[in-house]
Amino acid sequence: MERITAVARGKVQGVGYRQLVADSARRTGVHGEVRNMPDGSVMMIGESSEAALADFVRLVHADGHPLIRVENIDVRAEPATGEFKGFWVNW
């Protein structure tokens, strides 16, 4: 199992991005969480296989979405902890 912490920047708050992230996690089998950050970015933590995490990151770029505009996503690999059971949208 692998773990990533990713921070998305752009037009990612107030446009349904966290729900898109949660849906993407469920589609790819990623466990973790997503939350808005005070600076306007969105932080995601995900744990799964390397392949599932790659699919997850591809989906959360939200290419072609009419409201969401992801300018970039910084992804950092970390050791998995196994702390997540499911995927949570945090406020």
Secondary structure by P-SEA (a helix, b strand, c coil): cbbbbbbbbccccccaaaaaaaaaaaaaccccccccccccbbbbbbbccaaaaaaaaaaacccccccccccbbbbbbcccccccccccccc
